[in-house]
Amino acid sequence: MPTLFELVSEFKPCGDQPRALQEICSSFEQGEKFQVLLGVTGSGKTFTAAKVIEKLQKPTLIMAPNKTLAAQLYGEMRELFPNNAVHYFVSYYDYYQPEAYVPTSDTFIEKDAIINDAIDRMRHAATHALLSRPDVIIVASVSCIYGIGSAESYHGLLIKLERGTEIRRDELLRRLVDIQYTRNDVDFHRGTFRVRGDVVEIFPAYEEALAIRVEFFGDEIEAIKEVDPVRGKVVGQLDRYAVFPGSHYVTEQQQLRLAIQAIREELRERIDFYDRAVRFLEKQRIEQRTMYDLEMLEQMGFCNGIENYSRHLSGRKPGEPPPTLIDYFPKDFLLIIDESHQTVPQVGAMYRGDRARKETLVEYGFRLPSALDNRPLKFEEFEQHYAQVLFVSATPGDYELQKSAGSVVEQIIRPTGLIDPQIQVRPVAGQVDDLLARIRERVDRGDRVLVTTLTKRMAEDLTEYYTELGIRVRYLHSDIDTLQRVEILRDLRRGEFDVLVGINLLREGLDLPEVSLVAILDADKEGFLRSPRSLIQTIGRAARNVHGEVVMYADRITDAMKRAMDETDRRRAIQKAYNEEHGITPATVKKAILDLSPTSGSRDYYAVPKGPAKPGTEAARAAVDLVDQIEALRQEMFTAAENLEFEKAARLRDQLRQLKAQQGEGAEGAACDAGEEEKPARSGRTASRRGAGAGGSNGGRAGAGKAGAGGSRGGAAGTAGAGAGAGAGGGRAAAGRGRGRYR
């Protein structure tokens, strides 16, 4: 067997890894389809999975339950397989509001979305790699079970260019337009081409910093060159090149004509249905919307919401599964489902939620019934793609255990000799102050702390409270966009802050060796966030540090807590016995802090050193002094609130917090020196919260509440000068905001 996958690492399998690796590979080589790897946190499950890939030499799809873990896995796999094609495939939406209709209020919500161009490029790079080379590892979220257009059309419409072959220049341009590239001779970017005489330059949709220059002599291709799209410098010569389509939804002209004909026929049937039902409003609605889409398809080859006609465009029959990323893999690929206890249920839930929303759109004439076939895979359809599956989890679910017929490979011994953390149970009363003392102790030692709460509100309030007390703390929850979550976790490891407060994102898989304390607030509140599996996963976040400790704040020990503590004690006993037998002294994991951002190296801007940003209206922009900016912005916020412009007031409040964060950092002596590169400004409420330093962001919030103007202004004055903590406290006390504080 040729060696396609080559793992590059200075580490060798140790602890339980050699045994686990041997059992998993032997099982797969004997023809078994399913295997479960039960690996405790920090036991090297990712390394074991990578060794399995190297051993089996198969293209691999790794599924993760969320984008944060997918990004982490992508970074690790990219490091372990530097000579192979490791790619990242997640949803490319930074913001997504799906099309919906609410019959009770007769409200139609138009689809609205913001696409992340960097992630879109990575999705194209993933499909391009799958169709052009055999040594591919794709790390994906459950986005991989959603329809993207057929692999046959995507591959069938590629343009093959070869030096010495004849093709008219205009014919090449026409074919580029057919596969969704646009001509732009001024702004040359991904998915475009430009023409200069007999030279055509193409910027492929899947490339980051590489364009293709095709030079003609008459109708003959004289040269094909790789060029830097910014400098225009030639970086390589090619004999041949294949240009893949600029969209996953491309369709051959013949198939497009057939699709338009089928859509017209379905429209006629739907109009007849509404005529018979005497529903003229729905009839007019579906006719008007569909005719407009048909005209766009005929004239332009695409339309908004083209995915809703994907069944006709791909020639599928009603009810047939859509083509997905999985269809781009060969039949015998390896599927690794990371944190399977969470990922598997997600796959099952995707179809049901999507179906419920679209049935309403179809019923009321906003979409044709064929739109129901633009959907994720059903769970049964997903199972049909199984070739060989490795379920990886510290707490495998019933489905995984049933599929593997109880054949579970345990990986409990860590290569570092670390044992599971000790668990303490403390009363809920005074939990915030008790935790504060523990945080200060860990921070003095240079360690990091994770705190899990039950709601976003609790996470934000706790972050705000600890910030006022001088703790460097941030929070992490679902409102924070994908790439920013990765940045926050990297900043925690770097020591840019000490405490991270979260809800559900601080459970599975996060690799944070610097964390020595995990605090679980309200541990006795039963629910899915405090189930045995959730608690075991959360406990595992402290298992990569030799001083790891977990504190559960609870007034009673629930069944879930007891089961989690019993399982932890069982593992500790096995780990202690192994260490004693082999004379191993536990040591904290030493791991380089990599830039795990999927788009690392793809930033299209560089910040120029300058003074603080001046957001808001002209009055705020004109203020040079930071204190004047804050006061101008505060007045503006009050004015907007008095005029009932609450959205504007909220936006100004967030900008005010951002300025106060800068001010707080300056008071601590942590501001950037002159000439140091400024970090790119982040927008929105989450960005302003991220950077909050000691300088009383809560004081600004108190001022926004206007419950006690004098007190809140006192807070602002306090944060402006040396007395930052006292000022913020004064502002908070005066405001009396009327919402419960989490203490």
N, C-alpha and C positions, 0 to 999 in steps of 0.2 A: 504493500500500500504506500503510495507516495506521501511524503510528509507535507501536508498543507498547512497545518497549524503548529506553530512553534512557540512554546511558552518560554519567555525570557524572565528569569528571576534569580536573585541571589539566594533565595530561600529553598529549602528542601522540605518535603512532607515530614511532619513529626507529630508527636502526640497521638491522637486517634486518626490522623489524616491517612497514613499508609493503609491501615486496615479498612477504613471507609472507602478509600479509592479502589482498593482491590475488590471489595465486595460489590460495589456499584458497577464497575467495568465488567467484572465476571458475569454479573446478572444480565447486563445488556448484551454482552457477546454471546450468551446462551439463548438469546431471543426474547428475553422478558421485555415487556413494553413499559412497565411502571416501576419506579423505585423511589423511596422516600429517604431523604437525608435529614435526620433530626440532629441538628447541630446547635449547641448552645452559643450564645453571643460571644464573639471573640475566639471561637474555635477554628476559624479559618474556612468557613463554608464556601466563600467566594473562591479561595485558592483551590479548594477541593474540586469545585465545579469547573474551574479553569483546567485543572489536570485531567478531568473527565473529557473535556472538549479535545484536549491534546491527544488523549489516548484513543478516542473514538474517531477522530479526524472527520467530523461531519459539520456542515453548515449549521449554525445554532441560533435559535431565537430564545432570548432571555426575557421573560415577562416579569415586571415589577408592579407593585400595587399602586404606586404614585410616582409623580415626576421627580420628586426629590431623591427617592431611592434609585430610580432609573438613571439619574444623572451621576449618582455616586458609583453605581455599578459600571456605567459607561466609562468613567474615568479610570476605574481599577482595571477593567478589561483592556482598555487602550494601553495601559502601562504594561500589562502582562503579555499582550500580543502586539508588540510594536510593528511587526512585519506583516500583519494581516489586516484585513478590512474590518475594523470595528466601527459600527455606526449606531446612531441614536434615532429612535422613531417614537415620538409622542405627539399629542395634539398640538397643532401649531397656533392655537388661538390664545392670545393674551387676554382677550375678552370675547365672550360668546353669549349672545342672547338668541335662543332658537326661535324660529317662527312659531307662533301659538295663537289660539283663539279662545276667548273666555265667553261662552254663550250667555252666562247669567248677566253680564254687563254689556254684551255686544261689543267687546273690545278685541281688536286684532292687533297683535304685536308683531311688527315686521322684524325679520331676521337682521341682527346687527352683530358685527364681529370685527375684531382687530387681529390681524394675522401677524405673527412674529416671523419676520423674513428669514432670520437666521435658522429657526427651527424648520421652516418650510424647505430651506436649502438642504438641511440634514435629512429630511424625509426623502427628497429626491436623490440625495447621495446614497441612501440606504437601498432604494429600489434599483438604482443604477448599478450598484455593486453586486446585488443579487443576480442581475441578469448578465453581468460581464465577467465575474470571477467566482471560483468555487470556495475560497477561504474566507467566508463572511460570518461575522458575529453581529447580530442586531440586538441591541438592548431597547426594549419597548415597554410602554404602558399598555393598558387595555385598549388604547387607541388602535392597536393593530388588528382588532376584530371588526372595525368599521370599514365600510366599502370605500375603495379608492380608485376604482377603474381597473379593467382587466389587464393582466400581465401580457396577454397575447397582443392586445392593441398597443400597449406601451412599447413592447419590444418590436412589434411589426411595423411601427411607424418611424423607427429610428432612421436617420440619414447616414448612410455609409459613404465616407469620403476616402478616396485613395489617390495617391500621387500618380499622375500619368493617365488617369481615366478622363473621359470626356463627359462634361455636363455643362449646359449653358448656365451662365451666371444667373440670369433671371429665373431659370427653372429652380436653382438652389434657393433663391429668395422666396419663391412661391411655396416651396416645400417647407421652408422654415416657418412661414406664416401658418401653414396648415397644421403644424405641430405646436402651435400656441407660442411662438416667439414673436416679438414685436420689433419693428425697425425703429431705432432711435440713434440718430447720428450725432446727437449732442450729449445726452446723458446715458453713457454706456454702463449698464449694470446687469445683474443676473437675469437671464431670461430674455435678453435683447440681442440684436445684431446691428451692425452698422456697415455702410458701404462707402468705399473710397476708390472710385475707378474700377480697376480689375482686382481689387482686394476686398474681401468680405471678412469681417471679424465677428465671431460668435462668442457670446458669454453664456456657456451652458448653465442650465437651471440648477445643477447639482455641484457646481464648482464654487469655491470661495474666493480664490485669488488667481485664477488662471483662465485665460481666454484662448480661443483658437483662431488663427489667422489663415485664411485660404487665399492663395495667390493664383490668379488665372493667367494663362497665355492663350488668348482667343477663347475657345471652349474647352481647353484642357487645364486640369489642375496641375499647376507647375510646382507648388510647394504647399506644405501644411506645417504650420509652426505653432508652438506654444508661446504665448506672450503674456507679460505682466500687463493687466488691463489698465493700471494706473500710469505706469511709466512708458508703456509701449515697447519695452525691451524684450527681445526674443530670448526665451529661456530654454528652448528645445526644438528639435526638428523631428517630424513624424512622417512615416510612410503612409499611415492610414489612421482614420479616426471615425468613431461612430457618435453622432449627435443624438442623444435621447430627447424625447419630447419635453416641452416646457411645462406640461401639466399632466397629472395622472388621469385626467378625464378626456384625453384626446380620443377621437373616433375617425375611422376611415370615412371618406366621402360617401362611398356606397352604403356603408352601414348607417351614416347620418341620414341619408335620404330615406332609407327604410324606417329608421326611428321616427322621423318626422311624419311619415305616412301612418305609422302605428299610433302615434300620439293623436293625430287627427281622428283616427277611427275610435280611439278610446274617448275622445272629447264628444264625438257624436253620440256615443252610447250614454255618456253621462248627462248630456243635455236632454236626451229622451227620457232618462230616469227622472230628472227634475220636472219635466213637462207632465209626466204621468202622475207625479206626486203633487202637482200644482205648487211648486216651490220656485217661483219666478225670480226671487232675489238670488238664490243660490245658483240658478241657471245663468243669470246675467253675470254673476261673479266669476264662475268657473270659465265661461266663454271668453270674457274680457281678459282675464289673467293668462289663460292658456294661449289665446291667439297672439298676444304680445310676445310670449316666450317663443312661439313657433316662428314668428317673424324674425326675432333675434337669431334663432338657430339657422334659419335659411340665409340670412344676410351676413351674419358675423361668425357663425359656427359655434357660438356659445351663448349662454344667457345667465342671468342671475338665478341661482337655485337650480343650476343644471343637474346637480346630483339627484334631484327629485325625479328626473327622467332616466336615471341610470339603468333601469330595467330594460327600457327600449334601446338605449344606446349600446348596451352590451349584448342585446339579443336574448335576454333571459326570459324564461317562462314565469308566469305569476307564482310567487312563493319560493322560487329558487333562491339559494343564498347568494349574497353579493360577493364579488371578488374583493379580497382583502390582501394585506401584506403577506399573510401566510401562503397565499397562492403563488407568490413570487419565489418561495422556497422549493427545492426539490422534494420529492415525496418522502425520502428517508431522513429528513432533517431531525436534529435533536432539539427538543423543547425543554427548557429549564424554567420552572415556575418558582420564582423567588418569593419568600413569605407567602407560601401557597395557601395558608389558612385564611388569608385576606384576599389574595388575588383571585382564587377560584370562585368565591361567592360574587365578586365584582363582575366577572364574565357572565354569570347567570342573570345578574340584575340589569345589565345594559339593555337587552332587548325589550324587556317589559316596560321600562320607563319610556323608551323611545316610541313604542307602539301606542301607548295611551295618549300621548300628545298628538300624534299624527292622525289617529282615528277621528279626533275632533275636527282637524283641518279638512279632512276628506268629507266628513258628514255635512259640513256647512259650506262646501263649495270653494274652498281656498286651494285645494289640491286635488288632482286626479287620484283614483285608487292606486295607481301604480306607484305613487309616492311612498306607499307603505313598504315597498320592497327596497327603498333606500334606507337601510337599517344595519345595525350590527348583527353579527352572527348569533343565532340561538345557541344555547349551551350544547344541545345535541349536535348541531352542525360543527361547533368548535371541536367536540370530541372526535368527529370523523377525520379530523386532520392529524390526530395522534399517530406518530410513528414510534418514537421512544420518548418518554417523559420522565424527568427527574424533578420531583417535588422537594423543595428546600424550605425548611422552617424549623424554628425552635419549638413550635407548638403546632404540629400538623393537625389538620382537621379530620373529621370523620370520612369525608369523601376520599382524601388522599390515602388514608389507612385502608379503606375498603378496596380501592383500585389496586393497591399494592399487595392485597391479601395479607396484610399485617407484616409484610417484609420491610422492616425499618432498620436502617443503618444509623446507629447512634454515634455522634461525634461530641463527646462530653469533655474530653481532656484537651486543654488549650496548649498550643506550642509554647506559650510563655509561662506555663505552670500556674497561671492565675486561677483562683477559685471564685465561685459565685459570691457576690457581695453579701455581707451580713444585713439583716433586716431588723429595724426597730419599729415599734408601734408606739406613737405618741398621741395624747388626747388632742381633739380638735380645738378646744378652747386655747386661745393664744398661739395658734399654729403659725401665724405670720411672723410674730415676734420671735418665737422659738426658732423658726427657720432663718430669720435674719441673723441671729447669733451664729448659727451653723455656717451660713454663707460667709460671714466675715472671717471665720476660722479657716475655711477652705481658700478664700481669696488670699489671705495672708500667706498661705502655703504655695500659692501659684496655681491652684487647681481651678477647674470650672464646675458649674452646678447646673443641673437641669431641674426644672419645676414643672409639674403637670397639673393643670386645673381642669374643670369640667366644661367651661364655656369661654367664648371669646371675650365676653365682657369681664369675666374674672381675670383672664390673662392680661388684658389691657390695664385694668385697675391695679393689679398687683405690680405690673411693670412700672406704672406711674408712681405708685407709692414708694417702691424701692429706689426709683430714680431720685426722688426727693431726698432720700436718706443717703445719697452719695454712692449707691451701688451702680456699677456699670451693667445695665440689664437691657435686654431686648426681648421681644416676643415673636412667636412664629405661629401663624395659623393660616387657614385656607384663603384669606383675603390677600395674602402676599403672593405675588406672581412667581412663576416657576423658577426663573433664573435668579430672582432675588433671594429665594429660599436657600439656594446653593451658596450664594454670597454670604448670607447670615451664618450658615454653619461653618464656612471657611473662616469667617472673622472670629467666631467663637474659638476655634482651634488656635488661631494666631494670637489670641489674647487681647483683641481689640475691645472685647467686653467679657464679663466673667459669668453672668447668669443668663440662661435662656429659658423663657417661660413659654409653654405651649400646651396644646390640648391633645390632639390625636396624632400629630406629626412627629412626636418624640417617642415613638414606640419602635416600630420595626426597622431594623437594619442600620440605623445611624451609627457610623464608625467615628467615635469621639473619645480617643484614649485619654484626653486631658480631663475628662469628667470623672470626679471622684465621689460626688454626692448627687443622688436622685431623690427628690422629694415628691411624694404623691399626696396632694391635698384632697381631703374628703374621700379617703380611700374606701370608706364604708358605705358610700352611696352606690348602690347596686345598679348595674346597667352595662351596656356593651363596652363603655370606656373603663369599667372596673370589673370586667369578667376575668376568670382565671388566665386565659390566654393573653388578654391585654396587660394584666399585671405582670405576668412572667416576661413579656416583651419589654415592658417599661423597666423592670428590675435589671434586665440585661444591659441597659445603657450604662450601668456603673461597673460592668464586668470586665472592662478593658484597663482598669487602673488598680494597682496593688492596694490602694487605700479605699477602694470602692465601698460605698455604704448606701443603703436605701432607708429612708424614713417614711413610713406610712402614717398619716395623721387620721386617726379614726377613734370613735368612742366605743366601737364594738368590732369584733373580728368576724367578718362575714364568711360564708362558705367559700366564696371566691378567693378571699385573702388567705384562708387556711390552706386551700389547695395549692395556691401559688407558693406559699411559704414552705409547705411540705415538699413540693417538687424541687424547690431551691435547696432545701436541706439534703434531699437525696443526692443531688448533683454535687453538693459540697463534700459529702462523705466520700463519693467516688474519686473526686479530684484530690482530696487530702491524702487518701490512701495511695494513689498513684504517685503523688509528689514524694511521700515518705519512702515508698518502695524504690524510687529512682533517684532520690537525693536531690530533688529539684527545688530551688528557691524561687518563688513567684516574682515576676518583674513586670512593671507596666509596659504595655505595648509601645514600641518606638516606631512611629510611622511618619513619613514625610508628609507635609501639608501640600497636597497637590492642588492645582486649579482644576477642580472637577466640573467647572461650568462647561456644558456642551458647546458653548460658543466661544470658549477661550481662544484668543488669538484672532477672533473675527471682528473685533470692535472696529467700527468705521469712523471713529473720531478719537481725538486726543485732547484732553483738557489743557487749556492755557492758564498758567498761574495768574490769578487776578484776585481782586477783593471779593468780599461776600456778595452773593446775588442780591438783587434789589427787586423782589417781587411786588405785586400789587399795582396800584394806580400811579399816576405821575408824581403825586406827593411822596409816595414811598420810594419811588425810583430815584428821586432827586436827593434824598437824604444820603449823605455820605457816611455819617457816623452810624454805627450799628444800633446804638441806643435810640437815636432819632428814627431810624428805620422801624424799630419795634414799636415806638410810640405812634408813628404815623400809621402803621399797619393796624395797630390796636384801635385807633380812632375810626379808621375805615371800617373795621369789623363791627364796631358799635353802630355806626351809621347804617350799614347794610342790615343789621338785625332790626333796628328801629323802623326801617323801610320794608320789613318783612321779606327781605331778600335772603332767605336762610341758606340757600345753596352757596351764594356768594360769600356769606358770612362764614360758613363752614370751610370753604376753600381758603379764605384769608386766615382763619384760625389755624389751619394746618401749616400755612406758610409762616405764621407767627411762631409756631412750635419749632419749625426748622431753624429760624433765626435764633431762637432762644437756646436751641441745642448747640449751635455754633458758639453762642456767647458763653454757654456753660463750659464748653471745651476750652475756650480761651481763658476763663477764670482758673481752670485747673492747670494751665500751662501746657495743654495738650494740643493747642492749635498748630496748624502747619507753619513751619518757618517760611520766610519769604523765599519765593522761587521754587518751593516744593509743589509738585503736581497736585492740582486740586482734584478731588474725586468728582465724577460726573454727578450733577444734581439729579435727585430722584423726585418724581412727582407723586402727588396723592398723599392720602392720610397715612398709609403704611410707611412710606419713605420718611416722612417727618418723624414718625415714632421711632424708626430704626436707630437714628443717630442720636437719640436723646441722651445727653450727658447729665452731669449733676445739676445743671442749671435750671431746675424747677420748671419743667414743661407744664406741670400741674398749676403753677401760678398763672400761666397764660390761660389755661382752661378756666380757672376761677374767674378771671377777668371776662372771658366770653360769656359766662353765666350771668354776669351783671347783678348777682345777688348782693354783692357788697362792693361797690365800685372802689371805695377807698381802700378796702383790704386788698382787692386784687391788684390795684395800682401799686400798693405797698409791696405786693409780691413781685411785680415787675421791677420796681426799684431795687428790691433786694437781690434779684437775680442779676441785675445789671452791674452791681458792684461786687464787693468781696463777700458780702453776706448772702450768698446764693440760697443756701438752705433755709435760713430764717425768713427771707423774703417770700420764697415759695410757700412755706408753711403759713405765713400770714395771709397770703392770697387765698389759700385753700380754706382756712378757717372762716374768712369773711364770706366766701362764696356760699357755703352751705348748700351744695348743689342739689340736694334732694334725691340723689340716687344712692342706693346702698353701696357702701365701700366694702371691698373684700378683705376682711381682716380676721 
